[in-house]
Amino acid sequence: MAGTLFRSILTNSITFYKNNPVNLKSFHTATVYYAARKGTRAKARAKKVKVEVTKVGFIPHNQRGKDKVQKVHQDKHLDDSYKSIPKDDVYPLKFFRWVVYTAEDAVKAHQETHHPTMFNVPDALVFAQVEMNMKAAKNNRYLDSFNRLTLLPHAFPRDEERTILAFCKGPEITKEAINAGATTAGGPELVKKIQEGTIKLSDYDFVIAHPNILTELVPIRGLMKRRFPNLKAGTLDPNLPQLVKKFAAGVQYRVVKDDNQQDFGSAEVPVGRLNMDAAQVAENIGALLKDLQQARPKRDGLFITRCIIVSPPSKERFKIDPFVYVDRTLSKEVQEDSDDEAEPIAARA
């Protein structure tokens, strides 16, 4: 009885929707077709993605991952002391040591290659590529990458302009700072302009100060943050004109620790131009190495391991002896007086 009743109702409904084609369209495209399309798409995706599960037996912990290719990192501290010394001018570096030049001779050699008859760049920049051992005083510890700024004895033109903001009290010191190369110098009036927004600290590369105005800089300490002058960063000094010269004409460089070999660090620093006297460039190289030596940790062994003089576009590299300018090792008295807490400060100076 119930089946007959349901069949009659279904027949009447179909007859009604056949006579009304608009209703018939909405009746058939509601959920039935959507479910059909959804199922078809799901089956098509399942055919494309085939997951193969392979069962692997138990592998001991010391055998796991042996099938993976391991990257081999070569030691970057090159030591060729075991090789023979070359006896003539033609020799393969595979079997003989690098010839060690004096800094002056290395610069003169680059001057010859950059002559107008060859590379024709007589005023090319000279760079010192310095390699270092980044081991710290404690075992299994290494120095992090750090920045330094040093004033070389012989200035040379560089494609770089620096802006310096110098805080000081007194018209005489202000005038000396401006004459030394400061972009802007002044006292309390500068502090007020910074608070008002007339002068922006972001417009200046370096912010330095004389100790006589340090207490008056406290109101803008929040604006200066890490740029607040202090002895540790070397931005606070009573000899303000000399400090201005250091930041205006000094060479800023970065010692970078290798990502794969933590005990290897390197720096490439401009030390002069080829149109300068070779002796002057050699003095700049010596001053750079002495400045780098100040960041060495108090431990036994070498800190500066190698120094090479280059001058693009030439690919020639001339090795020099850095220990002409700096000590090879620290004395025992200095090692015994080592202070581990002060070491990172020296490294980040």
C-alpha positions as CSV (number, residue, x, y, z in Angstrom):
1,M,0.0,0.0,0.0
2,A,2.8,2.4,1.0
3,G,4.8,1.5,-2.2
4,T,1.8,2.2,-4.4
5,L,1.1,5.5,-2.7
6,F,4.8,6.6,-3.1
7,R,4.8,5.5,-6.8
8,S,1.7,7.6,-7.6
9,I,3.1,10.7,-5.9
10,L,6.4,10.4,-7.8
11,T,4.5,9.9,-11.1
12,N,2.4,13.0,-10.5
13,S,5.5,15.1,-9.6
14,I,7.3,14.1,-12.8
15,T,4.2,14.9,-14.9
16,F,3.9,18.3,-13.2
17,Y,7.6,19.2,-13.9
18,K,7.4,18.0,-17.5
19,N,4.6,20.5,-18.1
20,N,6.7,23.2,-16.4
21,P,10.2,23.1,-18.1
22,V,11.6,26.0,-15.9
23,N,10.9,24.0,-12.7
24,L,12.2,20.8,-14.3
25,K,15.6,22.5,-14.9
26,S,15.9,23.6,-11.3
27,F,14.8,20.2,-10.0
28,H,17.5,18.2,-11.9
29,T,20.5,20.6,-11.3
30,A,20.1,20.9,-7.6
31,T,22.2,18.3,-5.7
32,V,22.3,15.3,-7.9
33,Y,24.5,16.7,-10.7
34,Y,26.7,18.6,-8.2
35,A,27.4,15.3,-6.3
36,A,28.1,13.5,-9.6
37,R,30.6,16.2,-10.8
38,K,32.3,16.2,-7.4
39,G,32.7,12.5,-7.4
40,T,34.2,12.5,-10.9
41,R,36.8,15.1,-10.0
42,A,37.8,13.2,-6.9
43,K,38.3,10.0,-8.9
44,A,40.4,11.9,-11.5
45,R,42.7,13.3,-8.8
46,A,43.1,10.0,-7.1
47,K,44.3,8.5,-10.4
48,K,47.0,11.2,-10.8
49,V,48.3,10.8,-7.2
50,K,49.7,7.3,-6.6
51,V,51.1,6.7,-3.2
52,E,53.4,3.8,-3.0
53,V,54.3,2.6,0.5
54,T,57.3,0.4,0.7
55,K,58.0,-1.4,3.9
56,V,61.6,-1.1,5.2
57,G,63.1,-3.4,7.7
58,F,64.8,-2.2,10.9
59,I,67.9,-0.1,10.3
60,P,70.4,0.5,13.2
61,H,70.8,4.1,14.2
62,N,74.5,4.2,13.1
63,Q,73.5,3.0,9.6
64,R,70.7,5.5,8.9
65,G,71.2,8.1,6.2
66,K,74.4,6.5,4.8
67,D,72.8,6.4,1.4
68,K,72.5,10.2,1.3
69,V,75.2,12.2,-0.4
70,Q,77.3,14.1,2.2
71,K,78.8,17.5,1.2
72,V,82.6,17.5,1.6
73,H,83.9,20.9,2.9
74,Q,87.6,21.5,2.2
75,D,89.7,23.1,4.9
76,K,90.1,26.8,3.9
77,H,93.2,27.3,6.0
78,L,95.8,26.6,3.3
79,D,99.2,25.5,4.5
80,D,101.8,25.0,1.8
81,S,104.8,24.9,4.2
82,Y,105.4,21.3,3.3
83,K,105.9,22.1,-0.4
84,S,109.2,22.9,-2.0
85,I,110.5,26.4,-2.5
86,P,110.5,27.3,-6.3
87,K,114.0,27.9,-7.7
88,D,112.9,29.8,-10.9
89,D,110.0,32.0,-12.2
90,V,108.0,29.1,-13.7
91,Y,106.5,26.6,-11.4
92,P,103.2,24.8,-10.7
93,L,101.5,25.8,-7.5
94,K,100.4,22.2,-7.0
95,F,104.0,21.2,-6.1
96,F,105.6,24.5,-5.0
97,R,104.9,27.2,-2.4
98,W,103.5,30.6,-3.2
99,V,106.3,33.2,-3.6
100,V,106.1,35.6,-0.7
101,Y,106.5,39.3,-1.7
102,T,107.0,42.4,0.3
103,A,103.9,44.7,0.4
104,E,105.8,47.3,-1.6
105,D,106.8,44.8,-4.3
106,A,103.2,43.5,-4.5
107,V,101.9,47.0,-5.2
108,K,104.6,47.7,-7.8
109,A,103.7,44.4,-9.6
110,H,100.1,45.5,-9.8
111,Q,101.2,49.0,-11.0
112,E,102.9,47.2,-14.0
113,T,99.9,45.2,-15.0
114,H,97.6,48.3,-14.8
115,H,99.8,50.4,-17.0
116,P,98.1,52.1,-20.0
117,T,99.7,49.5,-22.3
118,M,97.9,46.7,-20.4
119,F,94.8,47.1,-18.3
120,N,94.9,50.9,-18.5
121,V,93.6,51.5,-15.0
122,P,96.5,53.4,-13.3
123,D,94.3,54.5,-10.4
124,A,92.7,51.2,-9.6
125,L,91.9,50.3,-6.0
126,V,94.2,48.0,-4.1
127,F,92.6,45.5,-1.7
128,A,94.1,43.4,1.1
129,Q,92.4,40.0,1.5
130,V,93.1,38.9,5.0
131,E,92.3,35.4,6.3
132,M,92.0,34.7,10.1
133,N,91.6,31.8,12.5
134,M,88.4,32.6,14.4
135,K,89.0,30.3,17.4
136,A,88.3,32.0,20.7
137,A,90.2,31.7,24.0
138,K,87.9,28.9,25.2
139,N,87.9,25.5,23.4
140,N,85.0,24.9,21.0
141,R,84.1,28.6,20.9
142,Y,84.6,30.9,17.9
143,L,84.4,34.7,17.3
144,D,81.4,36.0,15.5
145,S,81.5,38.2,12.5
146,F,82.4,41.8,13.5
147,N,82.8,45.3,12.0
148,R,85.8,47.7,12.5
149,L,86.7,51.1,11.4
150,T,90.3,52.3,11.2
151,L,92.1,55.5,10.1
152,L,94.9,54.6,7.6
153,P,98.0,56.9,7.6
154,H,97.6,57.8,3.9
155,A,94.1,58.8,2.8
156,F,92.9,58.0,-0.8
157,P,89.8,58.9,-2.7
158,R,86.9,56.4,-2.5
159,D,83.5,56.4,-4.1
160,E,81.8,57.0,-0.8
161,E,80.4,60.0,1.0
162,R,79.7,60.0,4.8
163,T,77.6,62.3,6.9
164,I,78.6,62.8,10.5
165,L,76.7,64.4,13.3
166,A,78.9,65.7,16.2
167,F,77.6,66.8,19.6
168,C,79.8,69.2,21.5
169,K,79.8,72.3,23.7
170,G,81.6,75.5,23.0
171,P,82.2,77.4,19.7
172,E,85.8,76.5,19.5
173,I,85.2,72.7,19.6
174,T,82.3,73.1,17.2
175,K,84.5,74.9,14.7
176,E,87.2,72.4,15.0
177,A,84.7,69.5,14.4
178,I,83.4,71.3,11.2
179,N,86.9,71.9,9.9
180,A,87.8,68.2,10.5
181,G,84.9,67.1,8.3
182,A,81.7,66.9,10.4
183,T,78.5,67.5,8.4
184,T,76.7,69.1,11.4
185,A,78.1,70.0,14.8
186,G,76.6,71.7,17.8
187,G,75.3,71.4,21.3
188,P,71.9,71.8,23.1
189,E,70.4,73.6,20.1
190,L,70.9,70.4,18.1
191,V,69.1,68.3,20.8
192,K,66.1,70.6,20.6
193,K,65.9,70.4,16.8
194,I,66.1,66.6,17.0
195,Q,63.2,66.6,19.5
196,E,61.2,68.9,17.3
197,G,61.9,66.8,14.2
198,T,63.8,69.5,12.3
199,I,66.9,67.3,12.2
200,K,66.5,63.5,11.6
201,L,69.1,61.1,12.9
202,S,68.5,58.8,10.0
203,D,70.1,61.4,7.6
204,Y,73.5,60.8,9.2
205,D,75.8,57.8,8.9
206,F,77.6,58.3,12.2
207,V,76.7,60.1,15.4
208,I,79.6,61.0,17.7
209,A,80.0,63.2,20.8
210,H,82.4,65.0,23.2
211,P,82.1,63.8,26.8
212,N,81.2,67.4,28.0
213,I,77.7,67.1,26.4
214,L,76.9,63.5,27.3
215,T,74.4,64.4,30.1
216,E,72.4,66.7,27.8
217,L,71.9,63.9,25.3
218,V,69.8,61.9,27.8
219,P,66.4,63.3,26.7
220,I,67.0,61.9,23.1
221,R,68.5,58.6,24.2
222,G,65.2,56.9,23.3
223,L,65.4,58.3,19.8
224,M,69.1,57.4,19.3
225,K,68.9,53.9,20.8
226,R,72.0,51.9,19.7
227,R,73.5,55.0,18.2
228,F,73.9,56.7,21.5
229,P,77.6,57.7,21.8
230,N,79.7,55.5,24.1
231,L,83.3,54.4,24.6
232,K,82.7,50.8,23.7
233,A,81.5,51.7,20.1
234,G,84.3,54.3,19.8
235,T,81.9,57.2,19.2
236,L,82.8,59.1,22.4
237,D,86.1,60.9,22.7
238,P,87.5,64.1,24.2
239,N,89.7,64.6,21.1
240,L,86.7,65.3,18.8
241,P,88.5,66.6,15.7
242,Q,90.6,63.3,15.6
243,L,87.4,61.3,16.1
244,V,85.7,63.2,13.2
245,K,88.7,62.5,10.9
246,K,88.5,58.8,11.8
247,F,84.9,58.4,10.9
248,A,85.1,60.7,7.8
249,A,88.2,59.3,6.2
250,G,88.6,55.9,8.0
251,V,88.1,52.6,6.3
252,Q,85.2,50.6,7.5
253,Y,85.3,46.8,6.9
254,R,83.7,43.6,8.1
255,V,85.3,40.3,9.1
256,V,83.0,37.5,8.0
257,K,83.0,34.0,9.6
258,D,82.5,31.2,7.1
259,D,79.2,29.4,7.4
260,N,80.6,25.9,6.9
261,Q,83.9,26.3,8.7
262,Q,83.5,28.2,11.9
263,D,87.3,28.7,12.5
264,F,87.8,30.5,9.2
265,G,87.2,34.2,8.8
266,S,88.1,36.7,6.0
267,A,88.0,40.4,5.2
268,E,88.6,42.3,1.9
269,V,89.6,45.9,2.7
270,P,90.7,48.7,0.3
271,V,94.1,50.0,1.3
272,G,95.0,52.5,-1.4
273,R,95.2,53.2,-5.1
274,L,97.8,52.3,-7.6
275,N,98.6,56.0,-8.5
276,M,99.9,56.4,-4.9
277,D,103.5,55.7,-3.9
278,A,104.0,52.0,-3.3
279,A,105.6,52.7,0.1
280,Q,102.4,54.6,1.2
281,V,100.2,51.7,0.3
282,A,102.5,49.4,2.2
283,E,102.2,51.6,5.3
284,N,98.4,51.4,4.9
285,I,98.6,47.6,4.7
286,G,100.7,47.5,7.9
287,A,98.2,49.8,9.7
288,L,95.3,47.6,8.7
289,L,97.0,44.4,10.0
290,K,97.8,46.1,13.3
291,D,94.2,47.2,13.7
292,L,93.0,43.7,13.0
293,Q,95.5,42.3,15.5
294,Q,93.7,44.3,18.2
295,A,90.7,42.1,17.8
296,R,92.5,38.8,18.3
297,P,91.5,36.5,21.2
298,K,94.0,35.9,24.0
299,R,95.0,32.4,23.1
300,D,98.0,30.5,21.7
301,G,98.4,30.2,17.9
302,L,97.9,32.4,14.9
303,F,95.0,34.8,14.5
304,I,96.0,36.3,11.1
305,T,96.9,33.4,8.9
306,R,97.4,34.9,5.4
307,C,97.3,38.2,3.5
308,I,97.0,38.6,-0.2
309,I,97.1,41.8,-2.2
310,V,94.8,42.1,-5.2
311,S,93.7,44.8,-7.6
312,P,90.8,44.2,-10.0
313,P,90.4,43.8,-12.9
314,S,93.7,41.9,-12.7
315,K,93.3,38.3,-11.4
316,E,96.9,38.2,-10.1
317,R,97.2,37.6,-6.3
318,F,100.4,38.4,-4.5
319,K,101.0,36.8,-1.1
320,I,102.8,38.9,1.5
321,D,104.1,38.1,5.0
322,P,101.7,39.7,7.5
323,F,104.1,39.0,10.4
324,V,106.4,41.8,9.3
325,Y,103.8,44.1,10.8
326,V,102.3,42.1,13.6
327,D,103.5,39.4,16.1
328,R,103.0,35.8,15.1
329,T,101.8,34.7,18.6
330,L,100.9,36.3,22.0
331,S,103.4,36.3,24.8
332,K,102.7,34.0,27.8
333,E,102.1,37.0,30.1
334,V,99.2,38.2,27.9
335,Q,97.7,34.7,27.6
336,E,97.7,34.2,31.4
337,D,96.0,37.6,31.8
338,S,93.2,36.5,29.5
339,D,89.7,37.7,30.4
340,D,87.0,35.7,28.6
341,E,84.2,38.2,29.4
342,A,86.1,41.1,27.7
343,E,86.9,39.0,24.6
344,P,83.6,39.5,22.7
345,I,83.7,43.3,23.3
346,A,87.1,43.4,21.6
347,A,85.9,41.4,18.7
348,R,82.9,43.7,18.1
349,A,84.7,46.9,18.5
